[in-house]
Amino acid sequence: MTITQECQLIVLQPEGRLDLHGSKILEQQLTGLVPQRQALWVIDLVKVDFMDSSGLVALVTGLKAARKFDCRLVLCNLQAPVQLILELTRLDSVFEIFESYDALLSTVNAPVLAA
């Protein structure tokens, strides 16, 4: 028997810098979401080339909000400077991080097999 699980997929793609200004926009988008339970929130950082502590706060706030709604928040397409910040703060062990959006989708769309 093959069981597939449908889930609501929400993709946010900030651009430029996740500094004080950019992170406020991301936080507003995250807190404005009306998710279904067990939705997948994807923050695609392919267009983010800089992140400071404000950006980290926005990501952690988003993660807390996702968990509150029993949702999953993942990051993908991290640029080297953003990856470095997450590694230095050890938040790379807190967030689920995927190399690319396609890599993420391959895990989401994989059928679950049950005996």
PAZA-729107 format. One record per atom (N, C-alpha, C): residue in three letters; atom name; x, y, z. Coordinates in steps of 0.05 Angstrom, whole numbers, plus 5000, padded with zeros to 4 digits. Layout:
# residues N
rest,atom,px,py,pz
ALA,CA,X,Y,Z
...
This chain:
# residues 115
rest,atom,px,py,pz
MET,N,5017,4977,5000
MET,CA,5000,5000,5000
MET,C,5018,5025,5000
THR,N,5011,5044,4984
THR,CA,5025,5069,4983
THR,C,5008,5091,4996
ILE,N,5020,5105,5014
ILE,CA,5006,5127,5027
ILE,C,5020,5153,5020
THR,N,5006,5172,5009
THR,CA,5018,5198,5004
THR,C,5005,5219,5022
GLN,N,5021,5237,5031
GLN,CA,5010,5257,5049
GLN,C,5010,5284,5035
GLU,N,4987,5296,5034
GLU,CA,4984,5323,5022
GLU,C,4992,5343,5044
CYS,N,5006,5364,5036
CYS,CA,5012,5385,5055
CYS,C,5011,5412,5041
GLN,N,5005,5431,5057
GLN,CA,5005,5459,5047
GLN,C,5034,5468,5046
LEU,N,5043,5478,5023
LEU,CA,5070,5487,5019
LEU,C,5070,5517,5017
ILE,N,5084,5531,5034
ILE,CA,5086,5560,5034
ILE,C,5115,5567,5029
VAL,N,5121,5582,5008
VAL,CA,5148,5589,5001
VAL,C,5152,5619,5004
LEU,N,5172,5627,5020
LEU,CA,5179,5655,5022
LEU,C,5207,5658,5011
GLN,N,5211,5679,4994
GLN,CA,5236,5683,4982
GLN,C,5245,5712,4985
PRO,N,5257,5718,5009
PRO,CA,5267,5745,5013
PRO,C,5290,5751,4993
GLU,N,5294,5777,4989
GLU,CA,5315,5786,4970
GLU,C,5334,5806,4983
GLY,N,5359,5805,4974
GLY,CA,5378,5825,4983
GLY,C,5390,5819,5010
ARG,N,5385,5836,5029
ARG,CA,5397,5835,5055
ARG,C,5376,5829,5077
LEU,N,5383,5810,5094
LEU,CA,5366,5806,5118
LEU,C,5379,5821,5141
ASP,N,5377,5847,5139
ASP,CA,5387,5865,5159
ASP,C,5362,5876,5174
LEU,N,5364,5898,5188
LEU,CA,5342,5908,5203
LEU,C,5317,5912,5186
HIS,N,5320,5923,5163
HIS,CA,5297,5928,5145
HIS,C,5286,5903,5133
GLY,N,5304,5887,5121
GLY,CA,5295,5863,5107
GLY,C,5284,5842,5126
SER,N,5294,5841,5150
SER,CA,5284,5821,5169
SER,C,5257,5829,5180
LYS,N,5251,5854,5182
LYS,CA,5224,5863,5190
LYS,C,5204,5854,5170
ILE,N,5210,5856,5145
ILE,CA,5192,5848,5123
ILE,C,5187,5818,5125
LEU,N,5209,5802,5129
LEU,CA,5206,5773,5131
LEU,C,5190,5766,5155
GLU,N,5195,5779,5178
GLU,CA,5179,5773,5202
GLU,C,5150,5779,5198
GLN,N,5143,5801,5185
GLN,CA,5115,5808,5180
GLN,C,5102,5787,5162
GLN,N,5117,5777,5142
GLN,CA,5106,5756,5125
GLN,C,5101,5731,5140
LEU,N,5120,5723,5157
LEU,CA,5117,5699,5173
LEU,C,5095,5700,5193
THR,N,5092,5723,5207
THR,CA,5071,5725,5227
THR,C,5044,5729,5214
GLY,N,5043,5737,5189
GLY,CA,5018,5740,5175
GLY,C,5007,5715,5163
LEU,N,5022,5693,5164
LEU,CA,5013,5668,5152
LEU,C,4990,5656,5169
VAL,N,4971,5645,5154
VAL,CA,4949,5630,5167
VAL,C,4952,5601,5158
PRO,N,4969,5586,5172
PRO,CA,4975,5559,5162
PRO,C,4955,5538,5170
GLN,N,4955,5517,5155
GLN,CA,4942,5493,5163
GLN,C,4961,5477,5180
ARG,N,4950,5460,5197
ARG,CA,4968,5443,5213
ARG,C,4986,5426,5194
GLN,N,5010,5423,5202
GLN,CA,5030,5407,5188
GLN,C,5037,5418,5161
ALA,N,5034,5444,5157
ALA,CA,5043,5457,5132
ALA,C,5074,5458,5132
LEU,N,5084,5461,5108
LEU,CA,5113,5463,5105
LEU,C,5119,5492,5097
TRP,N,5134,5506,5113
TRP,CA,5143,5533,5108
TRP,C,5171,5532,5097
VAL,N,5176,5542,5074
VAL,CA,5202,5542,5061
VAL,C,5212,5571,5059
ILE,N,5235,5576,5070
ILE,CA,5248,5602,5065
ILE,C,5271,5597,5046
ASP,N,5267,5606,5022
ASP,CA,5287,5602,5001
ASP,C,5305,5627,5001
LEU,N,5330,5623,5009
LEU,CA,5349,5645,5013
LEU,C,5368,5649,4989
VAL,N,5360,5639,4965
VAL,CA,5377,5641,4942
VAL,C,5384,5670,4935
LYS,N,5367,5689,4941
LYS,CA,5371,5717,4934
LYS,C,5381,5734,4957
VAL,N,5388,5721,4979
VAL,CA,5398,5735,5003
VAL,C,5428,5733,5004
ASP,N,5442,5755,5002
ASP,CA,5471,5755,5002
ASP,C,5484,5765,5028
PHE,N,5467,5774,5047
PHE,CA,5477,5784,5073
PHE,C,5456,5779,5094
MET,N,5465,5772,5118
MET,CA,5447,5769,5140
MET,C,5461,5777,5166
ASP,N,5448,5793,5182
ASP,CA,5460,5800,5208
ASP,C,5443,5789,5230
SER,N,5446,5798,5255
SER,CA,5432,5787,5277
SER,C,5401,5791,5275
SER,N,5393,5813,5261
SER,CA,5365,5817,5257
SER,C,5353,5795,5240
GLY,N,5368,5786,5220
GLY,CA,5359,5765,5203
GLY,C,5357,5739,5219
LEU,N,5376,5734,5236
LEU,CA,5375,5710,5253
LEU,C,5350,5710,5271
VAL,N,5344,5734,5282
VAL,CA,5320,5737,5299
VAL,C,5295,5731,5283
ALA,N,5293,5740,5258
ALA,CA,5270,5735,5241
ALA,C,5267,5705,5235
LEU,N,5289,5692,5230
LEU,CA,5288,5663,5224
LEU,C,5279,5647,5249
VAL,N,5290,5654,5272
VAL,CA,5283,5640,5297
VAL,C,5253,5646,5304
THR,N,5244,5671,5300
THR,CA,5217,5678,5305
THR,C,5198,5661,5287
GLY,N,5206,5659,5262
GLY,CA,5191,5642,5243
GLY,C,5190,5613,5251
LEU,N,5213,5603,5261
LEU,CA,5213,5575,5270
LEU,C,5195,5571,5293
LYS,N,5195,5589,5312
LYS,CA,5177,5587,5335
LYS,C,5148,5588,5327
ALA,N,5141,5606,5308
ALA,CA,5114,5608,5298
ALA,C,5105,5582,5284
ALA,N,5123,5571,5268
ALA,CA,5117,5546,5254
ALA,C,5111,5524,5274
ARG,N,5128,5522,5294
ARG,CA,5124,5501,5314
ARG,C,5098,5505,5329
LYS,N,5092,5529,5334
LYS,CA,5067,5536,5348
LYS,C,5042,5524,5333
PHE,N,5044,5525,5307
PHE,CA,5022,5516,5290
PHE,C,5026,5487,5281
ASP,N,5045,5473,5293
ASP,CA,5052,5445,5286
ASP,C,5060,5443,5256
CYS,N,5075,5463,5248
CYS,CA,5085,5464,5220
CYS,C,5115,5459,5220
ARG,N,5126,5456,5197
ARG,CA,5155,5451,5193
ARG,C,5166,5474,5177
LEU,N,5188,5487,5187
LEU,CA,5201,5508,5173
LEU,C,5228,5498,5165
VAL,N,5235,5502,5139
VAL,CA,5261,5494,5128
VAL,C,5273,5517,5113
LEU,N,5299,5516,5111
LEU,CA,5314,5535,5095
LEU,C,5327,5521,5071
CYS,N,5330,5536,5049
CYS,CA,5344,5524,5026
CYS,C,5359,5546,5011
ASN,N,5377,5537,4994
ASN,CA,5393,5554,4976
ASN,C,5408,5576,4991
LEU,N,5422,5568,5012
LEU,CA,5437,5587,5028
LEU,C,5462,5596,5012
GLN,N,5466,5622,5011
GLN,CA,5491,5633,5000
GLN,C,5513,5630,5021
ALA,N,5538,5630,5013
ALA,CA,5561,5625,5031
ALA,C,5561,5644,5056
PRO,N,5556,5670,5053
PRO,CA,5556,5687,5077
PRO,C,5534,5680,5097
VAL,N,5511,5673,5087
VAL,CA,5489,5665,5104
VAL,C,5495,5639,5118
GLN,N,5505,5620,5102
GLN,CA,5513,5594,5114
GLN,C,5533,5597,5136
LEU,N,5552,5615,5132
LEU,CA,5573,5620,5152
LEU,C,5561,5631,5178
ILE,N,5543,5650,5176
ILE,CA,5530,5661,5199
ILE,C,5515,5639,5215
LEU,N,5501,5622,5201
LEU,CA,5486,5601,5214
LEU,C,5505,5581,5227
GLU,N,5528,5576,5215
GLU,CA,5548,5558,5226
GLU,C,5561,5570,5251
LEU,N,5568,5595,5249
LEU,CA,5582,5609,5272
LEU,C,5564,5610,5296
THR,N,5538,5614,5292
THR,CA,5519,5615,5314
THR,C,5508,5588,5322
ARG,N,5517,5568,5307
ARG,CA,5508,5540,5311
ARG,C,5478,5536,5306
LEU,N,5466,5555,5292
LEU,CA,5438,5552,5285
LEU,C,5434,5533,5262
ASP,N,5456,5525,5249
ASP,CA,5454,5506,5227
ASP,C,5445,5479,5238
SER,N,5448,5474,5264
SER,CA,5439,5449,5276
SER,C,5410,5451,5286
VAL,N,5399,5475,5286
VAL,CA,5372,5480,5295
VAL,C,5353,5478,5271
PHE,N,5361,5490,5249
PHE,CA,5344,5491,5225
PHE,C,5349,5467,5207
GLU,N,5328,5459,5193
GLU,CA,5331,5439,5172
GLU,C,5340,5455,5147
ILE,N,5363,5448,5136
ILE,CA,5374,5463,5113
ILE,C,5377,5444,5090
PHE,N,5368,5453,5067
PHE,CA,5370,5438,5042
PHE,C,5388,5453,5022
GLU,N,5404,5438,5007
GLU,CA,5422,5451,4988
GLU,C,5407,5466,4967
SER,N,5384,5456,4958
SER,CA,5368,5469,4937
SER,C,5338,5464,4942
TYR,N,5322,5479,4928
TYR,CA,5293,5476,4929
TYR,C,5285,5449,4918
ASP,N,5299,5440,4897
ASP,CA,5293,5414,4885
ASP,C,5299,5391,4904
ALA,N,5321,5394,4919
ALA,CA,5328,5374,4939
ALA,C,5306,5372,4960
LEU,N,5296,5395,4968
LEU,CA,5274,5395,4988
LEU,C,5250,5382,4977
LEU,N,5242,5389,4952
LEU,CA,5218,5377,4940
LEU,C,5220,5347,4937
SER,N,5244,5337,4932
SER,CA,5247,5308,4929
SER,C,5241,5293,4955
THR,N,5246,5306,4978
THR,CA,5239,5294,5003
THR,C,5210,5296,5010
VAL,N,5198,5318,5001
VAL,CA,5169,5323,5007
VAL,C,5152,5305,4990
ASN,N,5159,5302,4964
ASN,CA,5142,5287,4946
ASN,C,5148,5257,4946
ALA,N,5167,5248,4962
ALA,CA,5173,5220,4963
ALA,C,5150,5205,4976
PRO,N,5139,5185,4964
PRO,CA,5117,5170,4976
PRO,C,5125,5155,5001
VAL,N,5107,5154,5020
VAL,CA,5112,5139,5045
VAL,C,5100,5111,5041
LEU,N,5116,5091,5044
LEU,CA,5107,5064,5041
LEU,C,5100,5051,5068
ALA,N,5077,5038,5069
ALA,CA,5069,5025,5094
ALA,C,5063,4996,5087
ALA,N,5069,4979,5106
ALA,CA,5063,4950,5102
ALA,C,5034,4944,5107
